[in-house]
């Protein structure tokens, strides 16, 4: 019985850590994965580097993004931070 009382605070601590840290991070990763999977041509984006542009082509894990007139860059799909809604 005494041994169980020793482990109860430890179990409670791990449960709190799970609900405050691990679970929210897993949900955020799931949302990001869905966002990256749903990217398509014509979508306005912001990259991790802070560039704003419009996706022109997507092929597997690579895409072409138009940053300005006559300025196109090839980048990895994972470099998209967010989709810009106007």
C-alpha positions in Angstrom: 0.0 0.0 0.0 2.8 2.4 0.8 4.5 1.7 -2.5 1.3 2.7 -4.3 1.2 6.0 -2.4 4.8 6.8 -3.6 3.8 6.3 -7.3 0.5 8.2 -7.3 2.1 11.7 -7.5 4.3 10.5 -10.3 1.4 9.1 -12.2 -0.6 12.3 -11.7 2.4 14.4 -12.9 2.6 12.3 -16.2 -1.1 12.6 -16.7 -1.0 16.4 -16.4 2.0 16.6 -18.7 0.2 14.5 -21.3 -2.9 16.7 -21.3 -1.0 20.0 -21.2 2.0 19.3 -23.5 1.9 16.1 -25.5 -1.7 16.0 -26.6 -1.9 19.6 -27.9 1.3 19.1 -29.8 0.0 16.0 -31.5 -3.2 17.8 -32.5 -1.2 20.7 -33.9 1.0 18.3 -35.9 -2.2 16.6 -37.3 -3.6 20.0 -38.4 -0.3 20.9 -40.1 -0.2 17.6 -41.9 -3.7 18.0 -43.2 -3.0 21.5 -44.3 0.1 20.4 -46.3 -1.8 17.5 -47.9 -4.6 19.8 -49.0 -2.3 22.4 -50.8 -3.2 23.0 -54.4 -2.3 25.3 -57.3 -3.7 28.8 -56.8 -3.5 28.8 -53.0 -1.9 31.8 -51.4 0.7 30.9 -48.8 3.3 32.2 -46.3 6.5 30.2 -46.0 8.5 29.5 -42.9 11.0 32.1 -44.2 8.3 34.8 -44.3 7.8 35.0 -48.0 4.2 35.4 -49.4 3.3 33.8 -52.7 0.9 31.8 -54.7 1.4 28.1 -55.6 1.6 27.5 -59.3 2.5 23.8 -59.5 2.7 21.0 -57.0 4.5 17.7 -57.6 4.9 15.2 -54.8 6.9 17.1 -52.0 8.0 19.9 -54.3 6.2 23.0 -55.6 6.7 26.1 -57.6 5.6 29.3 -55.9 5.2 32.7 -57.6 6.5 35.4 -55.3 6.1 38.4 -57.7 5.8 39.0 -61.4 8.4 36.9 -63.2 9.8 35.6 -59.8 9.2 31.9 -59.3 11.0 29.6 -56.8 11.0 25.9 -56.3 10.6 24.8 -52.7 9.7 21.9 -50.5 6.1 21.4 -49.5 7.0 21.4 -45.8 8.3 25.0 -46.1 4.7 26.3 -46.1 3.8 27.8 -42.7 0.2 28.8 -43.3 -2.4 29.4 -45.9 -3.4 33.1 -46.4 -7.2 33.8 -46.4 -8.2 37.1 -47.9 
